[in-house]
Amino acid sequence: MKKIALGLAALATLAITSCSSDDDNNQVFTTNVKAPDTYTFERDGSSTVSFGGQTTRIQMAQEIVSGLKDPSNTEAVLDNMFAHVQGDNDFTDANLNASNKNVRSKIAASTDFYAANTTDANSIKATFDFFIEDQVNTVFPNWLTPASAGVAGQIQQAGGGAIRYVNGKGLEYNQAFAKGVIGALMMDQILNNYLSLSVLDEADNRANNDAGVLDGTNNYTTMEHKWDEAYGYLYGNEVNPAVPVLGADSFLNEYLSRVEEDPDFEGIALDIYNAFKLGRAAIVAKEYGLRDVQAQVIRGKISQIVAVRAIYYLQQGKASLGTDMASAFHALSEAYGFIYSLQFTRKPGTNDPYFTKDEVQQFLDQLMVGNGFWDVSDATLDAISNTIAAEFYFTAAQAGSL
């Protein structure tokens, strides 16, 4: 984390180039807009940045994932955490209990991908409901049972390592849930909702931003706020979100850190941070073409995070198969969740994910066929890894190396 923090601090003062281009859209234009040193924007001496709802959902999701590892929890308890109702005592944090937010309502809820596709949206929500249901009804009752092919239970990593709790196919539901939420909540909301033209420029947002018309009694325009909410799903749990150090949650923020630590992808964290800053500065300057270019940069770079980690965990799982099955199952469960998240990616300059819901399901079916992770082959893991890598500008060897 220190390496990333120092990198951001050292480079934050660099001026952003006055000539901005986007290879995906072939846009080149000159602008005098400069990003601030940090993600700090003010009006009349007061901050215009606000994303409290995003921080709340990140923290709720973290408690849900922890709850999936507590066999004393009932299905109703976990369901209530997932679909929290304001005032209910579902969390250990009183502020979360008082909130009118919840995680479930924002799963697969982006304007671009799901406003006109409620069938898929409901199906995706039901998948997370099933993770909770089967964890409680299949894994929890077998918490002390030795796991075997077709039998849920516990399995310990080699050398007295961590105990993993899996279903009959070797899948850890808590990992599938956690990594799936990265795509279905954080990434979908950033890439396909708040950075969408349908949201940023909805109704009279652009005219109001041009005129400096604020959103009710708030100190921001609606367009400013929408961009900030996208920022919040990545950096909202940071101690100081204006100067992120990464590793601040168990979701997108953590895995951006992990990808940044790989020498093959070093610099991705700063690229994303700079694009967020410059896009927000462009909104203040009313330069919407520049804003849109930064949105495309963010889409491509954030999509890359889940692709890299999907391949990384497939390869880590492959390395442990046959020698340390618990470690293999743990890695492959993480891969499962990251693969699930691929359907929420966004190709820059398009309205399409890198992989459709059906293509993602084909990957998952290959992993789960028969006894699932108990007898998945190296060839299958390599084939999926190579297919994912082929859609991006890196190789499976690069993604699987660290």
Secondary structure per residue as TSV (DSSP state, phi and psi in degrees):
chain	resnum	aa	ss	phi	psi
A	1	M	-	360.0	-37.5
A	2	K	H	-61.3	-39.8
A	3	K	H	-58.5	-44.2
A	4	I	H	-68.7	-43.0
A	5	A	H	-60.2	-44.7
A	6	L	H	-65.0	-36.8
A	7	G	H	-64.3	-42.5
A	8	L	H	-64.8	-43.1
A	9	A	H	-65.2	-39.9
A	10	A	H	-70.2	-34.0
A	11	L	H	-99.2	-6.1
A	12	A	T	-63.1	-27.0
A	13	T	T	-86.6	-3.8
A	14	L	S	-67.5	137.2
A	15	A	-	-71.2	141.0
A	16	I	-	-77.9	140.2
A	17	T	-	-56.8	144.4
A	18	S	S	-81.7	-10.6
A	19	C	E	-112.0	115.5
A	20	S	E	-110.7	138.3
A	21	S	E	-139.3	157.4
A	22	D	E	-138.9	110.2
A	23	D	T	-61.5	-30.0
A	24	D	T	-69.6	-33.1
A	25	N	T	-107.3	-3.9
A	26	N	T	55.4	37.3
A	27	Q	E	-100.2	128.0
A	28	V	E	-134.3	126.1
A	29	F	E	-155.0	163.0
A	30	T	E	-100.5	137.4
A	31	T	-	-143.2	149.7
A	32	N	-	-96.9	4.5
A	33	V	-	-70.0	133.4
A	34	K	-	-123.8	138.7
A	35	A	-	-75.3	148.8
A	36	P	-	-70.5	168.0
A	37	D	S	-62.5	-38.2
A	38	T	S	-130.4	170.6
A	39	Y	S	-76.9	72.5
A	40	T	-	-130.1	121.3
A	41	F	-	-135.7	133.4
A	42	E	E	-133.4	157.1
A	43	R	E	-136.6	124.1
A	44	D	T	53.9	38.0
A	45	G	T	81.7	1.3
A	46	S	E	-120.4	145.9
A	47	S	E	-60.9	142.8
A	48	T	-	-106.3	4.9
A	49	V	-	-95.4	128.9
A	50	S	-	-151.2	129.1
A	51	F	-	-154.5	43.8
A	52	G	H	-60.1	-35.8
A	53	G	H	-64.0	-34.0
A	54	Q	H	-70.6	-42.8
A	55	T	H	-59.6	-43.2
A	56	T	H	-59.7	-45.9
A	57	R	H	-68.4	-36.0
A	58	I	H	-59.9	-45.9
A	59	Q	H	-69.1	-36.3
A	60	M	H	-62.3	-44.8
A	61	A	H	-61.4	-37.6
A	62	Q	H	-63.9	-40.5
A	63	E	H	-68.5	-35.6
A	64	I	H	-63.7	-45.8
A	65	V	H	-61.5	-41.4
A	66	S	H	-62.8	-39.2
A	67	G	H	-64.2	-28.3
A	68	L	T	-69.7	-11.0
A	69	K	T	-105.0	9.5
A	70	D	-	-112.2	104.0
A	71	P	T	-68.8	-6.0
A	72	S	T	-80.3	-12.6
A	73	N	-	-75.9	140.9
A	74	T	-	-90.8	167.3
A	75	E	H	-61.4	-39.1
A	76	A	H	-63.1	-40.4
A	77	V	H	-60.3	-48.0
A	78	L	H	-70.4	-38.8
A	79	D	H	-60.3	-40.8
A	80	N	H	-67.7	-33.5
A	81	M	H	-66.1	-42.6
A	82	F	H	-66.0	-41.7
A	83	A	T	-112.9	46.8
A	84	H	-	-47.2	138.1
A	85	V	-	-110.3	133.8
A	86	Q	T	-50.4	128.8
A	87	G	T	94.9	-17.0
A	88	D	-	-75.1	144.2
A	89	N	-	-88.3	69.0
A	90	D	-	-91.7	-20.1
A	91	F	S	-123.5	164.3
A	92	T	S	-77.0	-19.7
A	93	D	S	-93.8	118.4
A	94	A	H	-61.5	-31.3
A	95	N	H	-66.2	-36.4
A	96	L	H	-68.3	-39.6
A	97	N	H	-62.7	-35.2
A	98	A	H	-77.6	-12.1
A	99	S	-	-76.2	149.0
A	100	N	S	-93.3	11.2
A	101	K	-	-93.2	160.0
A	102	N	-	-152.8	168.9
A	103	V	S	-82.4	-44.2
A	104	R	G	-58.3	-40.0
A	105	S	G	-65.2	-21.2
A	106	K	G	-102.5	4.2
A	107	I	T	-73.3	126.9
A	108	A	T	47.4	57.1
A	109	A	-	-126.9	17.6
A	110	S	-	-71.2	152.2
A	111	T	H	-64.5	-45.3
A	112	D	H	-71.0	-39.4
A	113	F	H	-95.9	-28.1
A	114	Y	H	-128.4	-7.8
A	115	A	T	-59.7	-36.1
A	116	A	T	-107.6	16.2
A	117	N	-	-137.9	61.8
A	118	T	H	-68.7	-23.4
A	119	T	H	-61.4	-51.6
A	120	D	H	-66.6	-39.6
A	121	A	H	-58.5	-45.5
A	122	N	H	-67.9	-37.0
A	123	S	H	-63.4	-40.6
A	124	I	H	-68.1	-44.4
A	125	K	H	-57.3	-41.3
A	126	A	H	-64.8	-30.2
A	127	T	H	-62.9	-43.6
A	128	F	H	-69.4	-35.8
A	129	D	H	-58.8	-40.3
A	130	F	H	-68.0	-38.7
A	131	F	H	-55.1	-44.3
A	132	I	H	-65.8	-49.7
A	133	E	H	-58.2	-48.5
A	134	D	H	-76.4	-27.2
A	135	Q	I	-61.6	-45.1
A	136	V	I	-72.1	-42.8
A	137	N	I	-91.2	-17.8
A	138	T	I	-116.3	-47.4
A	139	V	I	-81.3	-48.2
A	140	F	G	-56.0	-44.3
A	141	P	G	-64.6	-17.8
A	142	N	G	-111.2	26.8
A	143	W	T	-56.9	-35.5
A	144	L	T	-103.8	4.6
A	145	T	S	-85.2	133.6
A	146	P	B	-63.3	126.5
A	147	A	-	-72.1	146.5
A	148	S	B	-151.1	172.1
A	149	A	T	-56.1	120.8
A	150	G	T	85.4	-3.4
A	151	V	B	-124.7	121.7
A	152	A	-	-70.7	155.4
A	153	G	E	159.1	-156.2
A	154	Q	E	-106.9	150.8
A	155	I	E	-147.9	132.5
A	156	Q	E	-100.7	140.8
A	157	Q	-	-68.0	155.0
A	158	A	T	-57.7	147.9
A	159	G	T	74.0	25.1
A	160	G	T	74.2	28.6
A	161	G	-	-76.8	-162.5
A	162	A	-	-63.0	147.2
A	163	I	E	-91.1	129.9
A	164	R	E	-108.0	145.2
A	165	Y	E	-117.4	116.3
A	166	V	E	-128.4	161.4
A	167	N	-	-82.7	-173.2
A	168	G	T	-66.0	-14.3
A	169	K	T	-102.8	6.8
A	170	G	S	88.6	6.8
A	171	L	-	-88.5	128.9
A	172	E	-	-86.4	113.1
A	173	Y	H	-65.8	-33.2
A	174	N	H	-63.7	-34.3
A	175	Q	H	-73.7	-40.9
A	176	A	H	-60.6	-41.5
A	177	F	H	-65.0	-50.7
A	178	A	H	-61.9	-47.1
A	179	K	H	-75.5	-28.9
A	180	G	H	-67.7	-34.8
A	181	V	H	-64.8	-31.2
A	182	I	I	-54.9	-43.6
A	183	G	I	-81.7	-50.3
A	184	A	I	-70.9	-24.7
A	185	L	I	-109.0	-71.6
A	186	M	I	-62.0	-53.8
A	187	M	I	-69.9	-42.4
A	188	D	H	-61.3	-41.2
A	189	Q	H	-69.5	-37.6
A	190	I	I	-69.8	-57.5
A	191	L	I	-77.9	-36.2
A	192	N	I	-112.2	0.5
A	193	N	I	-125.0	-76.0
A	194	Y	I	-69.2	-25.4
A	195	L	T	-93.6	5.1
A	196	S	S	-76.3	141.7
A	197	L	H	-61.3	-30.5
A	198	S	H	-64.4	-25.1
A	199	V	H	-98.4	-48.3
A	200	L	H	-61.9	-41.0
A	201	D	T	-105.7	18.5
A	202	E	S	-58.7	139.9
A	203	A	T	50.6	-122.4
A	204	D	T	-103.4	25.5
A	205	N	H	-57.4	-43.1
A	206	R	H	-68.6	-44.1
A	207	A	H	-62.1	-41.4
A	208	N	H	-67.2	-37.8
A	209	N	H	-65.8	-40.1
A	210	D	H	-59.7	-38.3
A	211	A	H	-91.1	-3.6
A	212	G	T	71.5	26.8
A	213	V	-	-78.2	123.3
A	214	L	-	-84.7	161.5
A	215	D	S	-84.0	95.8
A	216	G	T	60.5	-129.0
A	217	T	T	-91.2	5.2
A	218	N	S	-81.7	161.2
A	219	N	S	-95.5	32.1
A	220	Y	S	-144.5	155.2
A	221	T	-	-79.6	162.3
A	222	T	H	-61.2	-40.2
A	223	M	H	-64.6	-42.8
A	224	E	H	-57.3	-44.8
A	225	H	H	-65.1	-40.6
A	226	K	H	-62.3	-42.7
A	227	W	H	-63.4	-41.9
A	228	D	H	-64.2	-35.0
A	229	E	H	-65.9	-35.5
A	230	A	H	-61.5	-46.5
A	231	Y	H	-56.8	-39.7
A	232	G	H	-64.3	-31.7
A	233	Y	H	-71.2	-15.6
A	234	L	H	-100.3	-42.7
A	235	Y	H	-115.3	5.8
A	236	G	T	-66.9	-17.6
A	237	N	T	-101.3	8.5
A	238	E	S	-68.6	150.2
A	239	V	S	-62.2	-43.3
A	240	N	S	-127.6	90.5
A	241	P	T	-59.8	-23.3
A	242	A	T	-67.7	-26.9
A	243	V	S	-131.1	78.7
A	244	P	-	-68.8	143.2
A	245	V	-	-111.2	-10.6
A	246	L	S	74.8	166.2
A	247	G	-	75.2	22.3
A	248	A	-	-91.6	-6.3
A	249	D	S	-150.8	-174.4
A	250	S	S	-102.0	18.0
A	251	F	S	-123.2	-130.2
A	252	L	H	-60.7	-38.4
A	253	N	H	-60.8	-45.5
A	254	E	H	-62.8	-42.2
A	255	Y	H	-82.6	-19.2
A	256	L	H	-63.0	-41.8
A	257	S	H	-59.5	-44.9
A	258	R	H	-63.0	-42.4
A	259	V	H	-68.3	-39.9
A	260	E	H	-59.2	-33.9
A	261	E	T	-72.8	-14.3
A	262	D	S	-81.6	120.9
A	263	P	G	-54.9	-26.5
A	264	D	G	-68.3	-19.2
A	265	F	G	-126.9	14.3
A	266	E	T	-57.9	134.2
A	267	G	T	107.3	-14.5
A	268	I	H	-63.8	-35.7
A	269	A	H	-63.6	-44.1
A	270	L	H	-69.8	-37.0
A	271	D	H	-58.4	-44.6
A	272	I	H	-68.4	-46.3
A	273	Y	H	-59.9	-46.7
A	274	N	H	-63.6	-38.2
A	275	A	H	-66.2	-39.0
A	276	F	H	-63.2	-44.7
A	277	K	H	-64.2	-46.8
A	278	L	H	-68.5	-38.3
A	279	G	H	-62.6	-40.5
A	280	R	H	-68.3	-40.5
A	281	A	H	-63.2	-35.3
A	282	A	H	-65.4	-36.0
A	283	I	H	-63.6	-44.5
A	284	V	H	-60.2	-39.0
A	285	A	H	-83.6	-3.2
A	286	K	T	63.5	33.8
A	287	E	-	-106.3	87.3
A	288	Y	H	-77.6	-25.8
A	289	G	H	-63.9	-43.1
A	290	L	H	-64.5	-41.7
A	291	R	H	-55.0	-46.9
A	292	D	H	-67.7	-34.8
A	293	V	H	-63.2	-41.8
A	294	Q	H	-66.1	-34.9
A	295	A	H	-61.5	-38.9
A	296	Q	H	-68.3	-38.4
A	297	V	H	-59.8	-47.1
A	298	I	H	-62.0	-42.2
A	299	R	H	-58.9	-47.6
A	300	G	H	-66.4	-42.6
A	301	K	H	-71.6	-42.5
A	302	I	H	-69.3	-37.2
A	303	S	H	-58.1	-36.7
A	304	Q	H	-63.2	-32.6
A	305	I	H	-58.1	-50.1
A	306	V	H	-72.2	-30.3
A	307	A	H	-66.2	-45.6
A	308	V	H	-60.6	-45.7
A	309	R	H	-73.4	-31.1
A	310	A	H	-59.1	-48.7
A	311	I	H	-66.2	-42.9
A	312	Y	H	-55.4	-47.2
A	313	Y	H	-75.4	-29.6
A	314	L	H	-61.0	-42.5
A	315	Q	H	-74.2	-35.3
A	316	Q	H	-64.5	-40.8
A	317	G	H	-62.8	-43.7
A	318	K	H	-58.6	-39.8
A	319	A	H	-66.3	-23.3
A	320	S	H	-102.8	-11.0
A	321	L	T	-59.3	133.4
A	322	G	T	88.0	-19.0
A	323	T	T	-116.9	-36.1
A	324	D	-	-145.4	82.7
A	325	M	H	-64.4	-33.5
A	326	A	H	-63.8	-43.1
A	327	S	H	-65.4	-39.8
A	328	A	H	-62.2	-45.7
A	329	F	H	-63.6	-38.7
A	330	H	H	-62.9	-47.9
A	331	A	H	-63.7	-43.4
A	332	L	H	-68.9	-29.1
A	333	S	H	-67.7	-39.3
A	334	E	H	-65.2	-42.7
A	335	A	H	-58.3	-41.8
A	336	Y	H	-55.4	-48.0
A	337	G	H	-66.5	-39.5
A	338	F	H	-68.0	-38.3
A	339	I	H	-62.0	-43.0
A	340	Y	H	-56.7	-36.3
A	341	S	H	-71.3	-14.8
A	342	L	G	-61.6	-26.8
A	343	Q	G	-70.2	-11.3
A	344	F	G	-103.0	3.9
A	345	T	-	-68.9	174.4
A	346	R	-	-147.4	119.8
A	347	K	-	-70.0	125.8
A	348	P	T	-55.5	137.3
A	349	G	T	78.9	7.9
A	350	T	S	-133.9	175.6
A	351	N	S	-106.2	21.8
A	352	D	-	-118.1	146.1
A	353	P	-	-76.7	165.9
A	354	Y	S	-67.3	-32.1
A	355	F	S	-137.8	134.3
A	356	T	-	-75.2	169.5
A	357	K	H	-58.9	-41.8
A	358	D	H	-67.0	-40.0
A	359	E	H	-65.2	-39.9
A	360	V	H	-62.4	-43.1
A	361	Q	H	-63.2	-34.0
A	362	Q	H	-63.2	-40.9
A	363	F	H	-60.1	-47.6
A	364	L	H	-65.7	-37.4
A	365	D	H	-63.2	-38.1
A	366	Q	H	-63.7	-36.8
A	367	L	H	-72.2	-32.4
A	368	M	H	-99.5	-2.5
A	369	V	S	-58.8	144.4
A	370	G	T	62.6	-124.4
A	371	N	T	-90.9	18.8
A	372	G	G	63.5	-128.1
A	373	F	G	-65.5	-20.4
A	374	W	G	-62.8	-31.2
A	375	D	T	-134.1	20.5
A	376	V	-	-65.0	144.5
A	377	S	-	-96.2	155.7
A	378	D	H	-57.7	-38.5
A	379	A	H	-62.1	-40.0
A	380	T	H	-65.0	-44.6
A	381	L	H	-63.9	-39.6
A	382	D	H	-68.6	-39.8
A	383	A	H	-63.8	-44.1
A	384	I	H	-65.1	-43.7
A	385	S	H	-57.3	-46.5
A	386	N	H	-68.4	-35.5
A	387	T	H	-66.4	-41.6
A	388	I	H	-64.8	-48.5
A	389	A	H	-60.2	-34.1
A	390	A	H	-62.9	-22.0
A	391	E	T	-83.8	-9.1
A	392	F	T	-122.7	-178.9
A	393	Y	T	-100.6	50.8
A	394	F	S	-154.3	171.8
A	395	T	-	-106.5	162.8
A	396	A	H	-62.2	-34.3
A	397	A	H	-63.6	-40.4
A	398	Q	H	-65.6	-46.1
A	399	A	H	-68.9	-29.9
A	400	G	T	-93.6	8.2
A	401	S	-	-89.8	-17.5
A	402	L	-	-143.6	360.0
